[in-house]
Amino acid sequence: GDNKYFQSNIYAVVEDTEGTVWYGSRGKGLLVGDTWYTNKAYDPASLSNNNIFAMYRDKKGRVWIGTFGGGLDLVVKSEKGYSFMHFLNGDYSQRLIRSILEDHNGWMWVGTSDGVHVFHPDSLIADPKKYHVYNFANGKLKSSEIKCLFQDSKGRVWVGTTGAGFAMCDQIDDYDN
């Protein structure tokens, strides 16, 4: 098979709807095909941070990028290539993303150092503040440092934390309740 070698550690990989494999690196940004995308301080539509720890392609084919330091990016395709919309980039802990999961109902779960942020993608795109937080501060989790997310065949979402083990959430159809 083909071997690829990088000058950086690859922490996340995803395939887009056209069959192109995307590589998220620790420190060097995002590689799509032969093009590197990086954070550029002068360009607000550039990648929010060059450390990418998680990537996910949702049911509508959109690629979400969890950066470790810049929050969550949504990839926007144009004739010129790709640009990025930025979400979950408030306080420092919220910008540290390690995991992304889309549950069976189409809700996204994003594991940060400030707990789990849950949202419907279309709602978040329309209003960047339209998400729910489950963390230690609001008593929903025993630790806010999220390492991994997993949904089992019964629809339960398992949240792996640092220092406080696993938490299990039964899937809900409407998180606004």
DOVO-508707 format. One line per 3 residues: their letters; for each residue x, y, z of N, C-alpha, C. Coordinates in Angstrom, 3 decimals. Example, Ala and Ser with C-alpha at 12.3 -4.5 7.8 and 13.67 -1.06 7.14 Angstrom:
2
AS	13.190/-5.690/7.800/12.300/-4.500/7.800/13.200/-3.300/7.800  12.850/-2.250/7.080/13.670/-1.060/7.140/12.900/0.030/7.870
//
This chain:
177
GDN	0.812/-1.198/0.000/0.000/0.000/0.000/0.845/1.246/0.000  0.175/2.364/-0.103/0.834/3.667/-0.067/1.208/4.030/1.354  2.425/4.481/1.517/2.848/5.022/2.804/2.932/6.525/2.682
KYF	2.448/7.226/3.700/2.566/8.675/3.747/3.398/9.017/4.970  4.306/9.958/4.779/5.146/10.394/5.885/4.951/11.888/6.070  4.878/12.314/7.309/4.613/13.701/7.636/5.693/14.209/8.580
QSN	5.879/15.503/8.598/6.809/16.129/9.540/6.093/16.432/10.855  4.906/15.873/11.036/4.108/16.132/12.223/3.312/14.883/12.554  2.920/14.758/13.816/2.081/13.635/14.222/0.657/13.844/13.741
IYA	0.066/12.810/13.173/-1.328/12.852/12.740/-2.189/12.344/13.882  -3.118/13.198/14.334/-3.976/12.866/15.467/-5.399/12.536/15.052  -5.813/12.911/13.827/-7.186/12.673/13.391/-7.219/12.471/11.877
VVE	-8.100/11.586/11.436/-8.257/11.302/10.014/-9.743/11.163/9.719  -10.173/11.707/8.570/-11.554/11.560/8.142/-11.571/11.511/6.622  -12.597/10.877/6.068/-12.766/10.837/4.616/-13.992/11.658/4.255
DTE	-13.859/12.547/3.256/-15.011/13.357/2.855/-15.908/12.579/1.897  -17.001/13.187/1.488/-17.985/12.496/0.648/-17.454/12.188/-0.749  -16.353/12.829/-1.143/-15.756/12.585/-2.458/-14.637/11.551/-2.400
GTV	-14.409/10.975/-1.224/-13.392/9.947/-1.076/-11.998/10.464/-0.773  -11.849/11.749/-0.525/-10.550/12.318/-0.171/-10.317/12.149/1.327  -9.138/11.673/1.679/-8.784/11.499/3.079/-8.144/12.791/3.583
WYG	-8.610/13.249/4.727/-8.115/14.464/5.378/-7.297/14.042/6.590  -6.173/14.735/6.816/-5.288/14.425/7.918/-5.184/15.649/8.826  -5.506/15.465/10.097/-5.359/16.533/11.086/-4.111/16.281/11.905
SRG	-3.240/17.268/11.946/-1.952/17.079/12.612/-1.888/17.792/13.954  -0.901/17.425/14.708/-0.587/18.158/15.931/0.479/19.189/15.570  0.033/20.432/15.380/0.972/21.521/15.177/1.140/22.039/13.767
KGL	0.804/21.246/12.753/1.031/21.670/11.367/-0.253/22.000/10.618  -1.419/21.793/11.237/-2.683/22.110/10.572/-3.331/20.908/9.919  -4.007/21.167/8.801/-4.851/20.190/8.126/-4.344/19.944/6.713
LVG	-4.209/18.672/6.338/-3.825/18.308/4.976/-5.023/17.697/4.267  -5.434/18.322/3.149/-6.518/17.812/2.304/-5.933/17.654/0.907  -5.840/16.404/0.434/-5.174/16.178/-0.849/-3.715/16.580/-0.722
DTW	-3.282/17.542/-1.539/-1.904/18.036/-1.477/-1.810/19.419/-0.847  -2.909/19.915/-0.259/-2.950/21.276/0.259/-3.012/21.286/1.786  -2.120/22.073/2.373/-2.136/22.272/3.813/-2.954/23.507/4.137
YTN	-3.829/23.399/5.132/-4.598/24.533/5.652/-4.106/24.786/7.065  -3.794/26.058/7.353/-3.251/26.406/8.659/-3.938/27.654/9.188  -3.688/27.924/10.465/-4.181/29.151/11.069/-3.342/30.318/10.574
KAY	-4.033/31.379/10.157/-3.376/32.618/9.753/-4.031/33.736/10.548  -3.270/34.384/11.421/-3.813/35.407/12.321/-4.568/36.503/11.562  -4.165/36.809/10.355/-4.796/37.875/9.570/-6.061/37.421/8.838
DPA	-6.358/36.121/8.855/-7.498/35.591/8.093/-8.505/34.914/9.038  -9.634/35.595/9.347/-10.611/35.005/10.268/-11.314/33.759/9.713  -11.184/33.495/8.413/-11.793/32.295/7.824/-10.795/31.142/7.713
SLS	-9.584/31.323/8.285/-8.602/30.237/8.266/-8.889/29.273/9.418  -8.192/28.167/9.417/-8.279/27.188/10.497/-8.037/27.905/11.828  -8.809/27.564/12.859/-8.700/28.302/14.124/-7.441/27.965/14.923
NNN	-6.850/26.792/14.687/-5.657/26.388/15.422/-4.986/25.267/14.638  -3.677/25.160/14.703/-2.940/24.138/13.944/-2.840/22.794/14.643  -3.385/22.687/15.848/-3.437/21.408/16.558/-4.833/20.822/16.377
IFA	-4.930/19.720/15.644/-6.217/19.076/15.370/-6.219/17.715/16.046  -7.120/17.554/17.030/-7.173/16.307/17.787/-8.379/15.438/17.420  -9.376/16.001/16.704/-10.563/15.223/16.339/-11.160/15.776/15.048
MYR	-11.698/14.888/14.216/-12.442/15.298/13.013/-13.616/14.351/12.853  -14.688/14.875/12.254/-15.889/14.062/12.093/-16.662/14.528/10.865  -17.135/13.584/10.053/-18.032/13.900/8.942/-19.447/13.530/9.371
DKK	-20.344/14.550/9.405/-21.692/14.288/9.887/-22.570/13.670/8.802  -23.816/13.377/9.167/-24.745/12.697/8.260/-25.052/13.493/7.000  -24.845/14.812/7.037/-25.054/15.661/5.857/-23.769/15.855/5.063
GRV	-22.702/15.163/5.448/-21.441/15.227/4.725/-20.541/16.384/5.119  -20.932/17.149/6.130/-20.117/18.278/6.580/-18.964/17.764/7.440  -17.798/18.394/7.291/-16.645/18.004/8.088/-16.460/19.006/9.225
WIG	-16.407/18.458/10.443/-16.186/19.230/11.668/-14.779/18.925/12.155  -14.061/19.972/12.581/-12.686/19.820/13.025/-12.570/20.306/14.464  -12.152/19.410/15.342/-11.934/19.759/16.737/-10.475/20.112/16.941
TFG	-10.215/21.386/17.167/-8.837/21.809/17.386/-8.530/21.803/18.877  -7.272/21.712/19.183/-6.837/21.742/20.579/-6.230/23.111/20.818  -7.126/24.089/21.056/-6.694/25.455/21.302/-7.525/26.504/20.593
GGL	-8.287/26.100/19.564/-9.082/27.062/18.801/-10.566/26.758/18.771  -10.987/25.689/19.428/-12.403/25.323/19.420/-12.758/24.433/18.241  -14.018/24.527/17.835/-14.586/23.667/16.799/-14.704/24.442/15.491
DLV	-14.236/23.856/14.399/-14.346/24.465/13.078/-15.265/23.624/12.202  -16.047/24.315/11.392/-16.857/23.677/10.360/-16.257/24.066/9.023  -16.021/23.083/8.168/-15.415/23.326/6.871/-16.474/23.851/5.898
VKS	-16.123/24.922/5.187/-16.990/25.502/4.157/-16.234/25.436/2.842  -16.862/24.783/1.836/-16.218/24.607/0.535/-16.630/25.723/-0.413  -15.656/26.220/-1.184/-15.935/27.213/-2.215/-15.044/26.928/-3.424
EKG	-15.155/27.769/-4.455/-14.310/27.578/-5.649/-12.832/27.744/-5.300  -12.537/28.540/-4.276/-11.150/28.836/-3.898/-10.558/27.774/-2.972  -11.336/26.820/-2.572/-10.849/25.808/-1.636/-11.735/25.762/-0.412
YSF	-11.127/25.710/0.756/-11.880/25.586/1.990/-11.638/26.772/2.913  -12.702/27.167/3.583/-12.599/28.132/4.671/-13.265/27.494/5.885  -13.239/28.192/7.015/-13.672/27.573/8.262/-14.527/28.522/9.076
MHF	-15.680/28.016/9.535/-16.520/28.725/10.500/-16.096/28.232/11.883  -16.115/29.135/12.866/-15.594/28.796/14.190/-16.703/28.781/15.243  -16.680/27.749/16.085/-17.650/27.560/17.160/-16.916/27.105/18.418
LNG	-17.612/27.153/19.545/-17.079/26.677/20.832/-15.675/27.228/21.071  -15.534/28.533/20.911/-14.210/29.130/21.065/-14.202/30.230/22.121  -15.034/30.030/23.171/-15.112/31.000/24.260/-13.909/30.923/25.163
DYS	-14.071/30.340/26.345/-12.949/30.299/27.279/-11.928/29.228/26.878  -10.777/29.287/27.514/-9.653/28.419/27.153/-10.022/26.935/27.179  -10.673/26.471/28.249/-11.002/25.047/28.379/-11.959/24.579/27.290
QRL	-12.887/25.440/26.887/-13.848/25.086/25.841/-13.142/24.897/24.496  -12.059/25.597/24.274/-11.349/25.535/22.991/-10.475/24.295/22.847  -10.372/23.481/23.906/-9.536/22.278/23.886/-10.425/21.066/23.605
IRS	-10.479/20.646/22.352/-11.387/19.575/21.921/-10.597/18.306/21.615  -11.088/17.174/22.156/-10.441/15.881/21.937/-11.318/14.866/21.209  -12.637/15.078/21.201/-13.502/14.055/20.609/-14.792/14.665/20.070
ILE	-15.309/14.033/19.004/-16.560/14.462/18.375/-17.359/13.211/18.036  -18.667/13.264/18.317/-19.558/12.141/18.029/-20.894/12.690/17.546  -21.493/12.057/16.561/-22.866/12.368/16.165/-23.735/11.204/16.612
DHN	-24.756/11.493/17.428/-25.594/10.404/17.932/-26.623/9.970/16.886  -27.374/8.940/17.204/-28.327/8.363/16.256/-29.427/9.331/15.849  -29.653/10.381/16.637/-30.666/11.391/16.313/-30.089/12.592/15.572
GWM	-28.804/12.553/15.252/-28.190/13.645/14.508/-27.670/14.786/15.364  -27.621/14.602/16.690/-27.062/15.610/17.584/-25.560/15.360/17.701  -24.792/16.437/17.731/-23.343/16.346/17.859/-22.961/16.469/19.335
WVG	-21.997/15.669/19.746/-21.422/15.695/21.086/-19.944/16.014/20.914  -19.483/17.066/21.564/-18.092/17.480/21.441/-17.463/17.477/22.829  -16.418/16.668/22.986/-15.716/16.554/24.260/-14.585/17.554/24.349
TSD	-14.642/18.407/25.370/-13.659/19.468/25.558/-13.027/19.334/26.944  -12.217/20.310/27.311/-11.707/20.377/28.684/-12.675/21.143/29.584  -13.833/21.511/29.015/-14.915/22.160/29.765/-16.189/21.320/29.658
GVH	-16.033/20.000/29.616/-17.176/19.104/29.547/-17.612/18.774/28.133  -18.849/18.266/28.030/-19.415/17.883/26.744/-20.366/18.984/26.286  -20.227/19.372/25.028/-21.114/20.362/24.409/-21.967/19.612/23.393
VFH	-23.285/19.695/23.553/-24.223/18.949/22.703/-25.074/19.945/21.929  -25.228/19.692/20.615/-25.994/20.607/19.773/-26.487/19.895/18.532  -27.524/20.472/17.929/-27.933/20.029/16.600/-27.145/20.880/15.617
PDS	-26.470/20.286/14.639/-25.591/21.057/13.755/-26.276/22.246/13.071  -27.472/22.052/12.545/-28.161/23.153/11.858/-28.458/24.299/12.820  -28.804/23.972/14.060/-29.094/25.004/15.063/-27.836/25.779/15.441
LIA	-26.713/25.077/15.595/-25.467/25.753/15.956/-25.012/26.682/14.821  -25.146/26.232/13.585/-24.751/27.061/12.443/-25.592/28.342/12.413  -26.869/28.217/12.711/-27.765/29.383/12.724/-27.500/30.304/13.908
DPK	-27.113/29.717/15.058/-26.872/30.485/16.274/-25.725/29.835/17.052  -24.503/30.411/16.988/-23.331/29.800/17.619/-23.440/29.573/19.130  -24.450/30.138/19.770/-24.635/29.933/21.217/-25.651/28.821/21.508
KYH	-26.175/28.164/20.480/-27.235/27.166/20.647/-26.631/25.779/20.904  -26.143/25.595/22.114/-25.616/24.302/22.534/-25.879/24.117/24.032  -25.786/22.894/24.476/-25.960/22.547/25.888/-24.620/22.063/26.418
VYN	-24.331/22.376/27.668/-23.070/21.978/28.284/-23.348/21.033/29.453  -22.609/19.950/29.483/-22.635/19.008/30.604/-21.208/18.961/31.150  -21.016/19.483/32.378/-19.666/19.509/32.931/-19.698/19.444/34.454
FAN	-18.528/19.523/35.063/-18.418/19.464/36.519/-19.065/20.688/37.163  -18.867/21.864/36.547/-19.373/23.117/37.128/-20.891/23.117/37.295  -21.625/22.509/36.354/-23.088/22.493/36.476/-23.608/21.185/37.081
GKL	-22.697/20.362/37.585/-23.095/19.145/38.299/-23.538/17.994/37.417  -23.369/18.101/36.112/-23.819/17.045/35.198/-22.782/15.927/35.022  -21.511/16.231/35.274/-20.443/15.232/35.170/-19.509/15.377/36.368
KSS	-18.771/14.311/36.671/-17.834/14.347/37.793/-16.478/14.900/37.401  -16.258/15.094/36.100/-15.031/15.711/35.603/-15.367/16.451/34.314  -14.720/17.573/34.082/-14.957/18.329/32.846/-13.936/17.996/31.765
EIK	-12.945/17.195/32.103/-11.880/16.845/31.156/-12.298/15.598/30.376  -12.838/15.801/29.157/-13.379/14.699/28.360/-12.302/14.137/27.442  -12.145/12.833/27.459/-11.144/12.161/26.630/-11.768/11.443/25.426
CLF	-12.959/10.830/25.610/-13.552/10.087/24.500/-15.074/10.027/24.648  -15.738/9.791/23.517/-17.198/9.653/23.454/-17.523/8.426/22.627  -18.576/7.697/23.026/-18.976/6.491/22.302/-20.474/6.286/22.469
QDS	-21.153/5.918/21.386/-22.573/5.576/21.492/-22.741/4.089/21.227  -23.420/3.412/22.158/-23.619/1.976/21.992/-24.888/1.683/21.191  -25.139/0.412/20.954/-26.265/-0.002/20.111/-27.620/0.305/20.751
KGR	-27.642/0.565/22.066/-28.895/0.923/22.741/-29.143/2.422/22.733  -28.232/3.192/22.123/-28.405/4.639/22.034/-27.800/5.418/23.178  -27.180/4.709/24.130/-26.556/5.403/25.253/-25.225/5.992/24.811
VWV	-24.930/7.206/25.272/-23.638/7.830/24.986/-22.773/7.712/26.234  -21.587/7.177/26.030/-20.626/6.992/27.106/-19.581/8.087/26.995  -19.287/8.720/28.127/-18.366/9.843/28.176/-17.174/9.440/29.043
GTT	-15.997/9.356/28.423/-14.779/9.023/29.150/-14.115/10.292/29.641  -13.861/10.350/30.954/-13.284/11.545/31.554/-11.940/11.232/32.191  -11.192/12.267/32.497/-9.935/12.114/33.225/-10.226/12.141/34.716
GAG	-9.793/11.119/35.408/-9.870/11.117/36.864/-11.201/10.716/37.451  -12.268/10.639/36.621/-13.586/10.301/37.181/-14.259/9.183/36.402  -13.490/8.448/35.606/-14.028/7.288/34.906/-15.017/7.622/33.809
FAM	-15.975/6.715/33.616/-16.993/6.856/32.574/-18.280/7.410/33.150  -18.974/8.185/32.333/-20.348/8.596/32.631/-21.200/8.068/31.502  -22.444/7.701/31.778/-23.332/7.189/30.750/-24.561/8.079/30.681
CDQ	-24.919/8.484/29.451/-26.099/9.321/29.233/-27.072/8.564/28.355  -28.315/8.439/28.810/-29.330/7.881/27.929/-29.615/8.898/26.845  -29.790/8.389/25.611/-30.059/9.294/24.503/-31.419/9.939/24.677
IDD	-31.476/11.229/24.383/-32.698/12.008/24.496/-33.042/12.511/23.110  -34.329/12.591/22.796/-34.725/13.103/21.474/-34.657/14.609/21.400  -34.901/15.294/22.508/-34.942/16.753/22.519/-34.176/17.248/23.729
YDN	-32.983/17.784/23.521/-32.117/18.193/24.612/-32.561/19.489/25.251  -33.581/20.146/24.691/-34.074/21.400/25.256/-34.926/21.155/26.492  -35.367/19.940/26.712/-36.213/19.643/27.870/-35.393/19.424/29.113
//
